[in-house]
């Protein structure tokens, strides 16, 4: 488990963006978790320019988040718009 992503922080994210605290599978909670991880990895990659492995992991995470966002956009546009607004994502 990464040091920056403690179980308490995950619970907090799931409680805030999911339907319940135990709701780890809803698109909103997944997107929130990915966004938190992406922010942390972006900071790391900016400080460590030559860390290619982390950069690749970051790009994979961004792609996964994009897939979930596209899925959410197709099934419920209002939920999509609200999560974009809450997390401050572009697009």
N, CA, C and O atoms as a CHARMM CRD file, in Angstrom:
* protein
*
  364
    1    1 UNK  N      0.86100  -1.18500   0.00000 PROA 1      0.00000
    2    1 UNK  CA     0.00000   0.00000   0.00000 PROA 1      0.00000
    3    1 UNK  C      0.89300   1.23000   0.00000 PROA 1      0.00000
    4    1 UNK  O      1.84500   1.32100   0.77500 PROA 1      0.00000
    5    2 UNK  N      0.58400   2.15000  -0.85400 PROA 2      0.00000
    6    2 UNK  CA     1.36700   3.37200  -0.94000 PROA 2      0.00000
    7    2 UNK  C      1.22000   4.17900   0.34700 PROA 2      0.00000
    8    2 UNK  O      0.16000   4.19800   0.97300 PROA 2      0.00000
    9    3 UNK  N      2.28400   4.82700   0.71600 PROA 3      0.00000
   10    3 UNK  CA     2.29600   5.59600   1.95700 PROA 3      0.00000
   11    3 UNK  C      1.29800   6.75400   1.92000 PROA 3      0.00000
   12    3 UNK  O      0.68200   7.07300   2.93700 PROA 3      0.00000
   13    4 UNK  N      1.13800   7.37300   0.77600 PROA 4      0.00000
   14    4 UNK  CA     0.24700   8.52400   0.67700 PROA 4      0.00000
   15    4 UNK  C     -1.22800   8.13500   0.67900 PROA 4      0.00000
   16    4 UNK  O     -2.08700   8.97100   0.95800 PROA 4      0.00000
   17    5 UNK  N     -1.52800   6.87300   0.37100 PROA 5      0.00000
   18    5 UNK  CA    -2.92400   6.45100   0.24800 PROA 5      0.00000
   19    5 UNK  C     -3.26700   5.47800   1.37500 PROA 5      0.00000
   20    5 UNK  O     -3.33400   4.26500   1.18000 PROA 5      0.00000
   21    6 UNK  N     -3.47500   6.03700   2.52900 PROA 6      0.00000
   22    6 UNK  CA    -3.81100   5.23200   3.70000 PROA 6      0.00000
   23    6 UNK  C     -5.27800   4.80100   3.63800 PROA 6      0.00000
   24    6 UNK  O     -6.08500   5.45600   2.97900 PROA 6      0.00000
   25    7 UNK  N     -5.62800   3.71300   4.31400 PROA 7      0.00000
   26    7 UNK  CA    -7.02500   3.24900   4.30700 PROA 7      0.00000
   27    7 UNK  C     -8.02400   4.31900   4.77800 PROA 7      0.00000
   28    7 UNK  O     -9.15600   4.37400   4.29700 PROA 7      0.00000
   29    8 UNK  N     -7.59900   5.15400   5.71200 PROA 8      0.00000
   30    8 UNK  CA    -8.48400   6.21500   6.20000 PROA 8      0.00000
   31    8 UNK  C     -8.82100   7.19900   5.08200 PROA 8      0.00000
   32    8 UNK  O     -9.95700   7.66000   4.96500 PROA 8      0.00000
   33    9 UNK  N     -7.81600   7.51300   4.26200 PROA 9      0.00000
   34    9 UNK  CA    -8.02400   8.45600   3.15600 PROA 9      0.00000
   35    9 UNK  C     -8.95900   7.84900   2.11100 PROA 9      0.00000
   36    9 UNK  O     -9.82300   8.53600   1.56600 PROA 9      0.00000
   37   10 UNK  N     -8.77800   6.55600   1.83900 PROA 10     0.00000
   38   10 UNK  CA    -9.66200   5.87800   0.88600 PROA 10     0.00000
   39   10 UNK  C    -11.10400   5.89500   1.39400 PROA 10     0.00000
   40   10 UNK  O    -12.03000   6.18600   0.63600 PROA 10     0.00000
   41   11 UNK  N    -11.29000   5.58200   2.68000 PROA 11     0.00000
   42   11 UNK  CA   -12.63000   5.59100   3.27000 PROA 11     0.00000
   43   11 UNK  C    -13.26100   6.97600   3.14800 PROA 11     0.00000
   44   11 UNK  O    -14.44300   7.11300   2.83200 PROA 11     0.00000
   45   12 UNK  N    -12.45400   7.98600   3.40500 PROA 12     0.00000
   46   12 UNK  CA   -12.94200   9.36800   3.31200 PROA 12     0.00000
   47   12 UNK  C    -13.41400   9.68300   1.88300 PROA 12     0.00000
   48   12 UNK  O    -14.47100  10.28500   1.69100 PROA 12     0.00000
   49   13 UNK  N    -12.63000   9.27500   0.90000 PROA 13     0.00000
   50   13 UNK  CA   -13.00800   9.50600  -0.50300 PROA 13     0.00000
   51   13 UNK  C    -14.28400   8.74500  -0.85800 PROA 13     0.00000
   52   13 UNK  O    -15.18000   9.29600  -1.49800 PROA 13     0.00000
   53   14 UNK  N    -14.36900   7.48700  -0.44600 PROA 14     0.00000
   54   14 UNK  CA   -15.54400   6.67800  -0.76700 PROA 14     0.00000
   55   14 UNK  C    -16.78800   7.22600  -0.08000 PROA 14     0.00000
   56   14 UNK  O    -17.88000   7.20400  -0.64600 PROA 14     0.00000
   57   15 UNK  N    -16.61600   7.71500   1.14000 PROA 15     0.00000
   58   15 UNK  CA   -17.76200   8.25800   1.87100 PROA 15     0.00000
   59   15 UNK  C    -18.25200   9.54900   1.22900 PROA 15     0.00000
   60   15 UNK  O    -19.45600   9.79600   1.15300 PROA 15     0.00000
   61   16 UNK  N    -17.31500  10.36800   0.76900 PROA 16     0.00000
   62   16 UNK  CA   -17.67800  11.66200   0.19800 PROA 16     0.00000
   63   16 UNK  C    -18.31600  11.52400  -1.19400 PROA 16     0.00000
   64   16 UNK  O    -19.29700  12.20000  -1.50200 PROA 16     0.00000
   65   17 UNK  N    -17.75500  10.65100  -2.02400 PROA 17     0.00000
   66   17 UNK  CA   -18.20200  10.56500  -3.41300 PROA 17     0.00000
   67   17 UNK  C    -19.06500   9.35500  -3.72500 PROA 17     0.00000
   68   17 UNK  O    -19.77400   9.35300  -4.73200 PROA 17     0.00000
   69   18 UNK  N    -19.02500   8.32300  -2.88600 PROA 18     0.00000
   70   18 UNK  CA   -19.84000   7.14200  -3.12300 PROA 18     0.00000
   71   18 UNK  C    -21.21200   7.28800  -2.49500 PROA 18     0.00000
   72   18 UNK  O    -21.51700   8.29200  -1.85300 PROA 18     0.00000
   73   19 UNK  N    -22.02700   6.27500  -2.69100 PROA 19     0.00000
   74   19 UNK  CA   -23.36900   6.30500  -2.09700 PROA 19     0.00000
   75   19 UNK  C    -23.29900   6.04000  -0.59100 PROA 19     0.00000
   76   19 UNK  O    -24.04200   6.63900   0.18600 PROA 19     0.00000
   77   20 UNK  N    -22.39300   5.13100  -0.18400 PROA 20     0.00000
   78   20 UNK  CA   -22.13900   4.85300   1.23100 PROA 20     0.00000
   79   20 UNK  C    -20.63500   4.78500   1.43900 PROA 20     0.00000
   80   20 UNK  O    -19.86500   4.89100   0.48500 PROA 20     0.00000
   81   21 UNK  N    -20.21900   4.60800   2.69000 PROA 21     0.00000
   82   21 UNK  CA   -18.78200   4.51500   2.97000 PROA 21     0.00000
   83   21 UNK  C    -18.19100   3.22900   2.40400 PROA 21     0.00000
   84   21 UNK  O    -17.00200   3.18100   2.08800 PROA 21     0.00000
   85   22 UNK  N    -19.01200   2.18700   2.27300 PROA 22     0.00000
   86   22 UNK  CA   -18.52900   0.90600   1.75800 PROA 22     0.00000
   87   22 UNK  C    -18.67100   0.80700   0.23700 PROA 22     0.00000
   88   22 UNK  O    -18.35100  -0.22900  -0.34700 PROA 22     0.00000
   89   23 UNK  N    -19.14200   1.85800  -0.39600 PROA 23     0.00000
   90   23 UNK  CA   -19.37800   1.85300  -1.83700 PROA 23     0.00000
   91   23 UNK  C    -18.07800   2.13600  -2.57200 PROA 23     0.00000
   92   23 UNK  O    -17.74200   3.28800  -2.84700 PROA 23     0.00000
   93   24 UNK  N    -17.34900   1.06700  -2.88700 PROA 24     0.00000
   94   24 UNK  CA   -16.06000   1.23100  -3.55100 PROA 24     0.00000
   95   24 UNK  C    -16.15900   1.01600  -5.05300 PROA 24     0.00000
   96   24 UNK  O    -15.17400   1.21600  -5.76400 PROA 24     0.00000
   97   25 UNK  N    -17.31100   0.61900  -5.54900 PROA 25     0.00000
   98   25 UNK  CA   -17.41900   0.24900  -6.95100 PROA 25     0.00000
   99   25 UNK  C    -18.15800   1.22600  -7.82400 PROA 25     0.00000
  100   25 UNK  O    -18.14800   1.07900  -9.04600 PROA 25     0.00000
  101   26 UNK  N    -18.80500   2.22800  -7.24000 PROA 26     0.00000
  102   26 UNK  CA   -19.55200   3.16200  -8.07900 PROA 26     0.00000
  103   26 UNK  C    -18.57700   3.99100  -8.91200 PROA 26     0.00000
  104   26 UNK  O    -17.45800   4.25400  -8.47300 PROA 26     0.00000
  105   27 UNK  N    -18.98500   4.39900 -10.09400 PROA 27     0.00000
  106   27 UNK  CA   -18.08800   5.18500 -10.95200 PROA 27     0.00000
  107   27 UNK  C    -17.58400   6.45600 -10.25400 PROA 27     0.00000
  108   27 UNK  O    -16.42400   6.83400 -10.41700 PROA 27     0.00000
  109   28 UNK  N    -18.44300   7.10400  -9.48900 PROA 28     0.00000
  110   28 UNK  CA   -18.04000   8.33700  -8.82500 PROA 28     0.00000
  111   28 UNK  C    -16.90100   8.10300  -7.82600 PROA 28     0.00000
  112   28 UNK  O    -15.94600   8.87700  -7.77500 PROA 28     0.00000
  113   29 UNK  N    -17.00900   7.04000  -7.03900 PROA 29     0.00000
  114   29 UNK  CA   -15.96500   6.77100  -6.05100 PROA 29     0.00000
  115   29 UNK  C    -14.66600   6.33700  -6.73300 PROA 29     0.00000
  116   29 UNK  O    -13.57800   6.69100  -6.27700 PROA 29     0.00000
  117   30 UNK  N    -14.77300   5.57700  -7.81800 PROA 30     0.00000
  118   30 UNK  CA   -13.58300   5.17800  -8.56700 PROA 30     0.00000
  119   30 UNK  C    -12.88300   6.39800  -9.16700 PROA 30     0.00000
  120   30 UNK  O    -11.66000   6.51500  -9.09700 PROA 30     0.00000
  121   31 UNK  N    -13.66000   7.29800  -9.75500 PROA 31     0.00000
  122   31 UNK  CA   -13.09900   8.49900 -10.37200 PROA 31     0.00000
  123   31 UNK  C    -12.41800   9.36500  -9.32100 PROA 31     0.00000
  124   31 UNK  O    -11.34200   9.91000  -9.56600 PROA 31     0.00000
  125   32 UNK  N    -13.03900   9.49400  -8.15100 PROA 32     0.00000
  126   32 UNK  CA   -12.45000  10.29400  -7.07000 PROA 32     0.00000
  127   32 UNK  C    -11.11800   9.69400  -6.61500 PROA 32     0.00000
  128   32 UNK  O    -10.14600  10.41800  -6.40200 PROA 32     0.00000
  129   33 UNK  N    -11.08200   8.38500  -6.46900 PROA 33     0.00000
  130   33 UNK  CA    -9.84600   7.71700  -6.05100 PROA 33     0.00000
  131   33 UNK  C     -8.75500   7.89200  -7.10300 PROA 33     0.00000
  132   33 UNK  O     -7.61600   8.21600  -6.76800 PROA 33     0.00000
  133   34 UNK  N     -9.09700   7.68100  -8.37000 PROA 34     0.00000
  134   34 UNK  CA    -8.11700   7.85800  -9.44500 PROA 34     0.00000
  135   34 UNK  C     -7.61300   9.29400  -9.49400 PROA 34     0.00000
  136   34 UNK  O     -6.42400   9.52300  -9.71700 PROA 34     0.00000
  137   35 UNK  N     -8.49900  10.26100  -9.28800 PROA 35     0.00000
  138   35 UNK  CA    -8.10700  11.66900  -9.33000 PROA 35     0.00000
  139   35 UNK  C     -7.11500  11.97900  -8.22500 PROA 35     0.00000
  140   35 UNK  O     -6.14000  12.69900  -8.44200 PROA 35     0.00000
  141   36 UNK  N     -7.36100  11.43700  -7.04200 PROA 36     0.00000
  142   36 UNK  CA    -6.43700  11.64200  -5.92900 PROA 36     0.00000
  143   36 UNK  C     -5.06000  11.04500  -6.25300 PROA 36     0.00000
  144   36 UNK  O     -4.02900  11.67700  -6.02300 PROA 36     0.00000
  145   37 UNK  N     -5.06000   9.83100  -6.78600 PROA 37     0.00000
  146   37 UNK  CA    -3.79700   9.17100  -7.13200 PROA 37     0.00000
  147   37 UNK  C     -3.07800   9.90500  -8.26300 PROA 37     0.00000
  148   37 UNK  O     -1.85400  10.02800  -8.24500 PROA 37     0.00000
  149   38 UNK  N     -3.83900  10.39100  -9.24600 PROA 38     0.00000
  150   38 UNK  CA    -3.24300  11.11400 -10.37000 PROA 38     0.00000
  151   38 UNK  C     -2.57200  12.39700  -9.88600 PROA 38     0.00000
  152   38 UNK  O     -1.48000  12.73500 -10.34200 PROA 38     0.00000
  153   39 UNK  N     -3.21600  13.10900  -8.96900 PROA 39     0.00000
  154   39 UNK  CA    -2.63200  14.34800  -8.43300 PROA 39     0.00000
  155   39 UNK  C     -1.30500  14.06200  -7.73500 PROA 39     0.00000
  156   39 UNK  O     -0.33500  14.80300  -7.89400 PROA 39     0.00000
  157   40 UNK  N     -1.27500  12.98300  -6.96400 PROA 40     0.00000
  158   40 UNK  CA    -0.04300  12.63200  -6.25100 PROA 40     0.00000
  159   40 UNK  C      1.06300  12.24000  -7.22600 PROA 40     0.00000
  160   40 UNK  O      2.19900  12.69400  -7.08900 PROA 40     0.00000
  161   41 UNK  N      0.74200  11.40600  -8.20400 PROA 41     0.00000
  162   41 UNK  CA     1.75300  10.96000  -9.16400 PROA 41     0.00000
  163   41 UNK  C      2.23600  12.10700 -10.05500 PROA 41     0.00000
  164   41 UNK  O      3.40400  12.14100 -10.44200 PROA 41     0.00000
  165   42 UNK  N      1.35400  13.03400 -10.37600 PROA 42     0.00000
  166   42 UNK  CA     1.74900  14.18700 -11.19200 PROA 42     0.00000
  167   42 UNK  C      2.82000  14.99600 -10.47700 PROA 42     0.00000
  168   42 UNK  O      3.80900  15.41600 -11.07700 PROA 42     0.00000
  169   43 UNK  N      2.60300  15.20500  -9.18000 PROA 43     0.00000
  170   43 UNK  CA     3.59500  15.93700  -8.38300 PROA 43     0.00000
  171   43 UNK  C      4.93400  15.19500  -8.38500 PROA 43     0.00000
  172   43 UNK  O      5.99100  15.80500  -8.54200 PROA 43     0.00000
  173   44 UNK  N      4.87400  13.88000  -8.20900 PROA 44     0.00000
  174   44 UNK  CA     6.09600  13.07700  -8.20600 PROA 44     0.00000
  175   44 UNK  C      6.82700  13.14600  -9.54400 PROA 44     0.00000
  176   44 UNK  O      8.04700  13.30600  -9.58200 PROA 44     0.00000
  177   45 UNK  N      6.08200  13.02600 -10.63600 PROA 45     0.00000
  178   45 UNK  CA     6.69500  13.02600 -11.96400 PROA 45     0.00000
  179   45 UNK  C      7.30600  14.39000 -12.28100 PROA 45     0.00000
  180   45 UNK  O      8.34400  14.46800 -12.93800 PROA 45     0.00000
  181   46 UNK  N      6.66400  15.46800 -11.81500 PROA 46     0.00000
  182   46 UNK  CA     7.23000  16.80400 -12.04000 PROA 46     0.00000
  183   46 UNK  C      8.54600  16.98600 -11.29600 PROA 46     0.00000
  184   46 UNK  O      9.43800  17.68500 -11.77700 PROA 46     0.00000
  185   47 UNK  N      8.67400  16.36400 -10.12700 PROA 47     0.00000
  186   47 UNK  CA     9.91200  16.47200  -9.35000 PROA 47     0.00000
  187   47 UNK  C     10.98900  15.51600  -9.86200 PROA 47     0.00000
  188   47 UNK  O     12.17900  15.80400  -9.73700 PROA 47     0.00000
  189   48 UNK  N     10.58400  14.38300 -10.43800 PROA 48     0.00000
  190   48 UNK  CA    11.51900  13.35300 -10.89000 PROA 48     0.00000
  191   48 UNK  C     11.33000  13.12300 -12.38700 PROA 48     0.00000
  192   48 UNK  O     10.65900  12.17800 -12.80200 PROA 48     0.00000
  193   49 UNK  N     11.92500  13.99200 -13.18300 PROA 49     0.00000
  194   49 UNK  CA    11.69900  14.00600 -14.62800 PROA 49     0.00000
  195   49 UNK  C     12.06600  12.69000 -15.31300 PROA 49     0.00000
  196   49 UNK  O     11.45800  12.32800 -16.32000 PROA 49     0.00000
  197   50 UNK  N     13.04700  11.97800 -14.78100 PROA 50     0.00000
  198   50 UNK  CA    13.51900  10.77300 -15.46200 PROA 50     0.00000
  199   50 UNK  C     12.82800   9.49100 -15.02700 PROA 50     0.00000
  200   50 UNK  O     13.19600   8.40700 -15.47800 PROA 50     0.00000
  201   51 UNK  N     11.85100   9.59900 -14.17200 PROA 51     0.00000
  202   51 UNK  CA    11.12700   8.42700 -13.68800 PROA 51     0.00000
  203   51 UNK  C     10.07400   8.00600 -14.72300 PROA 51     0.00000
  204   51 UNK  O      8.90400   8.37800 -14.63000 PROA 51     0.00000
  205   52 UNK  N     10.51300   7.23900 -15.68700 PROA 52     0.00000
  206   52 UNK  CA     9.66300   6.86300 -16.81300 PROA 52     0.00000
  207   52 UNK  C      8.58500   5.85700 -16.39200 PROA 52     0.00000
  208   52 UNK  O      7.47100   5.88900 -16.91600 PROA 52     0.00000
  209   53 UNK  N      8.90600   4.98300 -15.46700 PROA 53     0.00000
  210   53 UNK  CA     7.95600   3.96500 -15.02900 PROA 53     0.00000
  211   53 UNK  C      6.73900   4.61700 -14.35800 PROA 53     0.00000
  212   53 UNK  O      5.59800   4.24200 -14.62900 PROA 53     0.00000
  213   54 UNK  N      6.99000   5.57600 -13.49800 PROA 54     0.00000
  214   54 UNK  CA     5.88100   6.27500 -12.84300 PROA 54     0.00000
  215   54 UNK  C      5.08600   7.08200 -13.85000 PROA 54     0.00000
  216   54 UNK  O      3.86200   7.16200 -13.74800 PROA 54     0.00000
  217   55 UNK  N      5.76100   7.68000 -14.81900 PROA 55     0.00000
  218   55 UNK  CA     5.06000   8.43700 -15.85700 PROA 55     0.00000
  219   55 UNK  C      4.11100   7.52600 -16.62900 PROA 55     0.00000
  220   55 UNK  O      2.98700   7.91700 -16.94300 PROA 55     0.00000
  221   56 UNK  N      4.55800   6.32500 -16.92900 PROA 56     0.00000
  222   56 UNK  CA     3.71400   5.37100 -17.65300 PROA 56     0.00000
  223   56 UNK  C      2.51400   4.96500 -16.79300 PROA 56     0.00000
  224   56 UNK  O      1.39200   4.86900 -17.29200 PROA 56     0.00000
  225   57 UNK  N      2.75100   4.72900 -15.51200 PROA 57     0.00000
  226   57 UNK  CA     1.65800   4.39600 -14.58900 PROA 57     0.00000
  227   57 UNK  C      0.64900   5.53600 -14.51500 PROA 57     0.00000
  228   57 UNK  O     -0.55900   5.30200 -14.47100 PROA 57     0.00000
  229   58 UNK  N      1.14100   6.75500 -14.50000 PROA 58     0.00000
  230   58 UNK  CA     0.27500   7.93000 -14.46800 PROA 58     0.00000
  231   58 UNK  C     -0.60400   7.98700 -15.71600 PROA 58     0.00000
  232   58 UNK  O     -1.80200   8.25400 -15.62300 PROA 58     0.00000
  233   59 UNK  N     -0.01600   7.74000 -16.86800 PROA 59     0.00000
  234   59 UNK  CA    -0.78800   7.76600 -18.11400 PROA 59     0.00000
  235   59 UNK  C     -1.83900   6.66300 -18.14500 PROA 59     0.00000
  236   59 UNK  O     -2.93700   6.87200 -18.66000 PROA 59     0.00000
  237   60 UNK  N     -1.51800   5.49300 -17.60200 PROA 60     0.00000
  238   60 UNK  CA    -2.50200   4.40200 -17.53200 PROA 60     0.00000
  239   60 UNK  C     -3.66200   4.78600 -16.62300 PROA 60     0.00000
  240   60 UNK  O     -4.81900   4.51100 -16.94000 PROA 60     0.00000
  241   61 UNK  N     -3.35800   5.41500 -15.50100 PROA 61     0.00000
  242   61 UNK  CA    -4.40600   5.84600 -14.57500 PROA 61     0.00000
  243   61 UNK  C     -5.31900   6.88800 -15.21900 PROA 61     0.00000
  244   61 UNK  O     -6.53800   6.84100 -15.05700 PROA 61     0.00000
  245   62 UNK  N     -4.72400   7.82300 -15.94700 PROA 62     0.00000
  246   62 UNK  CA    -5.51300   8.84900 -16.63100 PROA 62     0.00000
  247   62 UNK  C     -6.43400   8.18900 -17.65600 PROA 62     0.00000
  248   62 UNK  O     -7.58800   8.59200 -17.80600 PROA 62     0.00000
  249   63 UNK  N     -5.93000   7.18000 -18.35800 PROA 63     0.00000
  250   63 UNK  CA    -6.74100   6.45700 -19.33500 PROA 63     0.00000
  251   63 UNK  C     -7.89100   5.71100 -18.68500 PROA 63     0.00000
  252   63 UNK  O     -9.00700   5.70600 -19.20500 PROA 63     0.00000
  253   64 UNK  N     -7.62100   5.07300 -17.54000 PROA 64     0.00000
  254   64 UNK  CA    -8.68100   4.35700 -16.82100 PROA 64     0.00000
  255   64 UNK  C     -9.76100   5.31600 -16.35000 PROA 64     0.00000
  256   64 UNK  O    -10.95300   5.03300 -16.46900 PROA 64     0.00000
  257   65 UNK  N     -9.33200   6.46000 -15.81200 PROA 65     0.00000
  258   65 UNK  CA   -10.30200   7.44900 -15.34800 PROA 65     0.00000
  259   65 UNK  C    -11.15100   7.95400 -16.51300 PROA 65     0.00000
  260   65 UNK  O    -12.35800   8.15300 -16.37800 PROA 65     0.00000
  261   66 UNK  N    -10.50500   8.15800 -17.65200 PROA 66     0.00000
  262   66 UNK  CA   -11.23000   8.62700 -18.83700 PROA 66     0.00000
  263   66 UNK  C    -12.28300   7.60700 -19.27300 PROA 66     0.00000
  264   66 UNK  O    -13.39600   7.97700 -19.64500 PROA 66     0.00000
  265   67 UNK  N    -11.92200   6.31500 -19.22500 PROA 67     0.00000
  266   67 UNK  CA   -12.87100   5.25700 -19.59200 PROA 67     0.00000
  267   67 UNK  C    -14.08900   5.27100 -18.67100 PROA 67     0.00000
  268   67 UNK  O    -15.22500   5.16600 -19.13100 PROA 67     0.00000
  269   68 UNK  N    -13.84400   5.40100 -17.37600 PROA 68     0.00000
  270   68 UNK  CA   -14.96100   5.41100 -16.42600 PROA 68     0.00000
  271   68 UNK  C    -15.81300   6.66000 -16.62600 PROA 68     0.00000
  272   68 UNK  O    -17.03900   6.59700 -16.53600 PROA 68     0.00000
  273   69 UNK  N    -15.16800   7.79700 -16.89700 PROA 69     0.00000
  274   69 UNK  CA   -15.91900   9.02700 -17.16300 PROA 69     0.00000
  275   69 UNK  C    -16.78900   8.88200 -18.41500 PROA 69     0.00000
  276   69 UNK  O    -17.94000   9.31800 -18.43200 PROA 69     0.00000
  277   70 UNK  N    -16.23300   8.27000 -19.45600 PROA 70     0.00000
  278   70 UNK  CA   -17.00600   8.05200 -20.68400 PROA 70     0.00000
  279   70 UNK  C    -18.19800   7.14000 -20.42600 PROA 70     0.00000
  280   70 UNK  O    -19.29100   7.37700 -20.94000 PROA 70     0.00000
  281   71 UNK  N    -17.98500   6.10100 -19.63200 PROA 71     0.00000
  282   71 UNK  CA   -19.07100   5.18900 -19.27000 PROA 71     0.00000
  283   71 UNK  C    -20.16600   5.93000 -18.51900 PROA 71     0.00000
  284   71 UNK  O    -21.35100   5.77700 -18.81600 PROA 71     0.00000
  285   72 UNK  N    -19.76100   6.73500 -17.54200 PROA 72     0.00000
  286   72 UNK  CA   -20.72400   7.47900 -16.74100 PROA 72     0.00000
  287   72 UNK  C    -21.48700   8.48300 -17.59800 PROA 72     0.00000
  288   72 UNK  O    -22.67700   8.71600 -17.38900 PROA 72     0.00000
  289   73 UNK  N    -20.79400   9.06800 -18.55700 PROA 73     0.00000
  290   73 UNK  CA   -21.43100  10.04100 -19.45700 PROA 73     0.00000
  291   73 UNK  C    -22.52100   9.36600 -20.28300 PROA 73     0.00000
  292   73 UNK  O    -23.56300   9.96500 -20.55000 PROA 73     0.00000
  293   74 UNK  N    -22.28300   8.12500 -20.68600 PROA 74     0.00000
  294   74 UNK  CA   -23.26800   7.39600 -21.48900 PROA 74     0.00000
  295   74 UNK  C    -24.48600   6.97500 -20.67600 PROA 74     0.00000
  296   74 UNK  O    -25.61300   7.04700 -21.16700 PROA 74     0.00000
  297   75 UNK  N    -24.26900   6.53300 -19.42900 PROA 75     0.00000
  298   75 UNK  CA   -25.40700   6.01000 -18.66500 PROA 75     0.00000
  299   75 UNK  C    -26.20000   7.09800 -17.95200 PROA 75     0.00000
  300   75 UNK  O    -27.41900   6.98700 -17.81800 PROA 75     0.00000
  301   76 UNK  N    -25.51000   8.17000 -17.48400 PROA 76     0.00000
  302   76 UNK  CA   -26.22400   9.22000 -16.74400 PROA 76     0.00000
  303   76 UNK  C    -25.43700  10.52800 -16.83300 PROA 76     0.00000
  304   76 UNK  O    -24.47500  10.73800 -16.09400 PROA 76     0.00000
  305   77 UNK  N    -25.85700  11.39500 -17.74200 PROA 77     0.00000
  306   77 UNK  CA   -25.12300  12.63700 -18.01100 PROA 77     0.00000
  307   77 UNK  C    -25.10800  13.57000 -16.79900 PROA 77     0.00000
  308   77 UNK  O    -24.14200  14.30700 -16.60200 PROA 77     0.00000
  309   78 UNK  N    -26.16200  13.54500 -15.99000 PROA 78     0.00000
  310   78 UNK  CA   -26.20900  14.43100 -14.82000 PROA 78     0.00000
  311   78 UNK  C    -25.18500  14.02500 -13.76800 PROA 78     0.00000
  312   78 UNK  O    -24.52900  14.88700 -13.18200 PROA 78     0.00000
  313   79 UNK  N    -25.04000  12.73300 -13.52000 PROA 79     0.00000
  314   79 UNK  CA   -24.01400  12.25800 -12.57700 PROA 79     0.00000
  315   79 UNK  C    -22.62600  12.60900 -13.09600 PROA 79     0.00000
  316   79 UNK  O    -21.74500  12.98400 -12.32300 PROA 79     0.00000
  317   80 UNK  N    -22.43300  12.48800 -14.40800 PROA 80     0.00000
  318   80 UNK  CA   -21.16300  12.83400 -15.04700 PROA 80     0.00000
  319   80 UNK  C    -20.84200  14.30800 -14.81100 PROA 80     0.00000
  320   80 UNK  O    -19.73400  14.65400 -14.40000 PROA 80     0.00000
  321   81 UNK  N    -21.81000  15.16100 -15.07200 PROA 81     0.00000
  322   81 UNK  CA   -21.58900  16.60200 -14.91200 PROA 81     0.00000
  323   81 UNK  C    -21.30500  16.97000 -13.45900 PROA 81     0.00000
  324   81 UNK  O    -20.46900  17.83200 -13.18900 PROA 81     0.00000
  325   82 UNK  N    -21.99700  16.32200 -12.52600 PROA 82     0.00000
  326   82 UNK  CA   -21.79800  16.66100 -11.11800 PROA 82     0.00000
  327   82 UNK  C    -20.41000  16.23300 -10.63300 PROA 82     0.00000
  328   82 UNK  O    -19.76700  16.97300  -9.88800 PROA 82     0.00000
  329   83 UNK  N    -19.93900  15.05100 -11.04300 PROA 83     0.00000
  330   83 UNK  CA   -18.61600  14.60000 -10.58300 PROA 83     0.00000
  331   83 UNK  C    -17.50200  15.44100 -11.21100 PROA 83     0.00000
  332   83 UNK  O    -16.48900  15.71300 -10.56700 PROA 83     0.00000
  333   84 UNK  N    -17.69000  15.85200 -12.46500 PROA 84     0.00000
  334   84 UNK  CA   -16.71600  16.72100 -13.12600 PROA 84     0.00000
  335   84 UNK  C    -16.61400  18.05000 -12.36400 PROA 84     0.00000
  336   84 UNK  O    -15.52100  18.56500 -12.12700 PROA 84     0.00000
  337   85 UNK  N    -17.76400  18.58400 -11.99300 PROA 85     0.00000
  338   85 UNK  CA   -17.80200  19.86300 -11.29200 PROA 85     0.00000
  339   85 UNK  C    -17.20000  19.74000  -9.89200 PROA 85     0.00000
  340   85 UNK  O    -16.42100  20.59700  -9.47500 PROA 85     0.00000
  341   86 UNK  N    -17.55700  18.67900  -9.16600 PROA 86     0.00000
  342   86 UNK  CA   -17.06000  18.48000  -7.79900 PROA 86     0.00000
  343   86 UNK  C    -15.54400  18.33700  -7.75100 PROA 86     0.00000
  344   86 UNK  O    -14.88400  18.90600  -6.88100 PROA 86     0.00000
  345   87 UNK  N    -14.99600  17.56800  -8.70000 PROA 87     0.00000
  346   87 UNK  CA   -13.56100  17.29400  -8.67700 PROA 87     0.00000
  347   87 UNK  C    -12.75800  18.36000  -9.44000 PROA 87     0.00000
  348   87 UNK  O    -11.52800  18.37400  -9.38800 PROA 87     0.00000
  349   88 UNK  N    -13.45700  19.23800 -10.13900 PROA 88     0.00000
  350   88 UNK  CA   -12.76300  20.29900 -10.87600 PROA 88     0.00000
  351   88 UNK  C    -11.99200  19.79200 -12.07600 PROA 88     0.00000
  352   88 UNK  O    -10.92200  20.30800 -12.39800 PROA 88     0.00000
  353   89 UNK  N    -12.53400  18.77600 -12.74300 PROA 89     0.00000
  354   89 UNK  CA   -11.86700  18.22600 -13.92700 PROA 89     0.00000
  355   89 UNK  C    -12.25100  19.03300 -15.15700 PROA 89     0.00000
  356   89 UNK  O    -13.34400  19.59500 -15.22300 PROA 89     0.00000
  357   90 UNK  N    -11.34900  19.08800 -16.13000 PROA 90     0.00000
  358   90 UNK  CA   -11.66500  19.76600 -17.38200 PROA 90     0.00000
  359   90 UNK  C    -12.47500  18.83100 -18.25800 PROA 90     0.00000
  360   90 UNK  O    -12.49700  17.61900 -18.04200 PROA 90     0.00000
  361   91 UNK  N    -13.15100  19.41500 -19.26200 PROA 91     0.00000
  362   91 UNK  CA   -13.87100  18.67300 -20.28300 PROA 91     0.00000
  363   91 UNK  C    -15.34000  18.71900 -20.17500 PROA 91     0.00000
  364   91 UNK  O    -16.03900  18.12200 -20.99400 PROA 91     0.00000
